[in-house]
Amino acid sequence: MNTANNNNNRYRALGVYVALIVIIMMAFILYEGMQEKKTDTSYTETQFEEALKGDNVLSVLITQAKAVPTGEVTVTLKGDTAEKKFFTADTKIIMQKMVDNGFKNYHTKAVPVDSWWVMLLPNLIIFGIIFIFYIVMTGQMAAGGGGGGSKMMNFGKSRAKMTTGDVKGINFSKVAGLREEKEDLEELVDFLRSPQKYTQLGARIPKGVLLVGPPGTGKTLLAKAVAGEAGVPFFSMSGSDFVEMFVGVGASRVRDLFEEAKKHAPCIVFIDEIDAVARRRGTGMGGGHDEREQTLNQLLVEMDGFGENEGIIVMAATNRVDILDPAILRPGRFDRKVYVGRPDVRGREEILQVHAKNKPLGDDVDLQQVAQTTAGFTGADLENLLNEGAILAAKESRAYLNQADIKAAFVKVGIGAEKKSRIITDKEKKITAYHESGHALLFHLLPDVGPVYSVSIIPTGPGAAGYTMPLPEKDEMFNSKRRMLNDIVVTLGGRAAEELIFDDITTGASQDIKQATKVARSMVTKYGMSENVGLINYNNDDDEVFIGRDLAHTRAYGENVAATIDKEIKSIIDDSYVKAKNILNENEGILHRCAALLLEKEKINRDEFEALFEG
């Protein structure tokens, strides 16, 4: 319906512009037609007399006003189609000269006198065109049209969209895998539905709820579900919609948003990606008069200032709570913080069931097994996984998804699309086979890091000649020192296998070295897992998200401590590398068999890999 109205408005505006162009063209033609033609001053009365004497004049027309003797003489010469004109002070003298030369083909006529309305008509047409143009433009600006004028008129207006019913059919029943989060927000919905149950006990309605969590975990979906459940007006807006290049526009939009919300209280105001406008003050290069800071100051005042905003609940979502201003996080503004984390295995299974409702699944599809293999996936990742699986099934012209489609999509989403057409030499393929076999053996032999899900020597991306994918058997909240050390050993297993088999090393382990160094540095500087460094946190990267702090960044420890940290990191890496080489040396036979199987099949699964150890 809205699309049809927009199209009608476009056609109506187009018709007005076409009509204006036609009117302007008609007025121009009419005005030009009424204007007198310019007199050709190159023809003179002397030339006319010579033409009379030479019998070269074909006809003459004398135009004369009644009150004066002056007039205009139009001459047509023999052999010349162009008319010649000249003015004379006395038309009787011209007529006498023609009689004296025996020329009789001349005519006279009086100058036409225009009425007053004909003389006024051109001016009226021009004024009318200007007036119609002004009415059309001001009408569009008042109606909030899409032209540049409307944008100028609406700079300070809020861009929030208000909904009053079910938001596309989304409610709490459509949100899976977030049980505790829904319980926190159900209290909010119950307060909006029956506030007297809480106010009679002296409870105050929360003024703000901040949804915090990694990208893709369902923060915006939860806000839509609250809007669908509450049955109250719901204003939604992005944090970036407040900020413009013009100073003061953001603060004006905040004021306009809350003024509109007061008219519809009780209601919910949802600001998505609030970190775009509520970033910590005094940390950038813009100073105190920065547009973003003015917008934040106005938001702080509206949420809990001198003004009363009873019945307005502000919800916001962000994945960077660490950079928000402390003033907006205090109780009275955002009273409740709901952490929306990555789902556990049960939550992932529920999310997969929701996204699989409209997808035909084959009999071999096991969503529970898919949930177990997707540790760390968010709701958006799981939706994308099933969508990629459906695309693969459609490419093969099948009417349903099978488990193989989901496994192929898992590799595509987690690592990248396999590039089977890429041509690599036999030597590179052999190096890659031993490199990935080194990773796989250590995944299998070391505790807390396996088992292996799939091993492949098919290139997947820039610089990735193969991959080894582990299969976490359960979700773990904490990471132990032994597990982190084993992770480093596994990460260095590819380089160790290259050196052990080929007595040479390649650049293929550069990403492995980077990852191992990152884990080792975190163990020493962040988690206190080094005896020589001790239980002191030397990791100060948390505040470097602002350019102002980054420029003024100073290290919180001296050169001696820095040298000790570097020494400890090197010790962890060296010990892990020696351990990886020793384990692979003890199992060199299995390493050769795994590499041979990879060279034969290019890709092996868990059962094929574990069968190598049974043999």
HELIX and SHEET records of a PDB file:
HELIX    1   1 ASN A    2  MET A   34  1                                  33    
HELIX    2   2 GLU A   45  LYS A   53  1                                   9    
HELIX    3   3 THR A   91  ASP A  100  1                                  10    
HELIX    4   4 TRP A  116  ALA A  142  1                                  27    
HELIX    5   5 GLY A  148  MET A  153  1                                   6    
HELIX    6   6 PHE A  172  LYS A  174  5                                   3    
HELIX    7   7 ARG A  179  ARG A  193  1                                  15    
HELIX    8   8 GLN A  196  THR A  199  1                                   4    
HELIX    9   9 LYS A  219  ALA A  230  1                                  12    
HELIX   10  10 GLY A  239  ASP A  241  5                                   3    
HELIX   11  11 VAL A  249  LYS A  263  1                                  15    
HELIX   12  12 ILE A  274  ALA A  276  5                                   3    
HELIX   13  13 GLU A  291  ASP A  304  1                                  14    
HELIX   14  14 VAL A  321  ILE A  323  5                                   3    
HELIX   15  15 PRO A  326  LEU A  329  1                                   4    
HELIX   16  16 VAL A  345  HIS A  355  1                                  11    
HELIX   17  17 LEU A  367  THR A  373  1                                   7    
HELIX   18  18 GLY A  379  LYS A  395  1                                  17    
HELIX   19  19 GLN A  403  GLY A  414  1                                  12    
HELIX   20  20 ASP A  426  LEU A  445  1                                  20    
HELIX   21  21 LYS A  481  THR A  491  1                                  11    
HELIX   22  22 GLY A  493  PHE A  502  1                                  10    
HELIX   23  23 THR A  507  ALA A  509  5                                   3    
HELIX   24  24 SER A  510  THR A  525  1                                  16    
HELIX   25  25 ILE A  547  LEU A  551  1                                   5    
HELIX   26  26 GLU A  559  GLU A  586  1                                  28    
HELIX   27  27 GLU A  588  LYS A  601  1                                  14    
HELIX   28  28 ARG A  606  GLU A  614  1                                   9    
SHEET    1   A 4 LYS A  84  THR A  88  0                                        
SHEET    2   A 4 GLY A  71  LEU A  77 -1                                        
SHEET    3   A 4 VAL A  57  GLN A  64 -1                                        
SHEET    4   A 4 TYR A 106  ALA A 110  1                                        
SHEET    1   B 6 LYS A 161  THR A 163  0                                        
SHEET    2   B 6 PHE A 234  SER A 238 -1                                        
SHEET    3   B 6 CYS A 267  ASP A 272  1                                        
SHEET    4   B 6 ILE A 312  THR A 318  1                                        
SHEET    5   B 6 GLY A 208  VAL A 212  1                                        
SHEET    6   B 6 ARG A 336  TYR A 339  1                                        
SHEET    1   C 3 TYR A 467  PRO A 470  0                                        
SHEET    2   C 3 VAL A 452  SER A 456 -1                                        
SHEET    3   C 3 LYS A 603  ASN A 605 -1                                        
END                                                                             
